[in-house]
Amino acid sequence: MKIEPHYKVIIDSGILIKYIQAYFKAISFELTPLHYKGLKWEVILIPMLQDSKDTNTSIYIPRTEIHFIGEKNSVEKIVSAYRLQFLSAGG
């Protein structure tokens, strides 16, 4: 029996991590506040810290690397659902 390698998609998100966590907590099982598991997929959140050398920066843009891992079809569906959930028009 051939085991299919895990499919992986990485998104660099500018959404506040508390909103990302609330979303995944509502639709999946929370293993830790940074690791969630759904049916045939899992998500790992990696907060990206702002470089402390950027002392002249007056604005902070949150960044979280989101790793979607699992069966390809399931990962593609959850990535699409995530993007739709946080879709916004600038303004």
PEWO-V65840 format. One line per field, one symbol per residue. phi: phi as a letter, one per 20 degrees, with the letter a starting at -180 (. if undefined). burial: + if it has 24 or more other ideal C-beta (glycine too) atoms within 12 Angstrom, else -. A space follows every 50 residues. Layout:
phi = ???
burial = ???
This chain:
phi = .eefffeccddeddegffffffffffdbeeebfdbccdfmbbccdcfdef fffefeedcddfcceddecqfgffffffffffffgdfbefa
burial = --------+-+-+-+-+--++-++---+-------+-+--+++++----- -------------+++++++---++--++--+---------
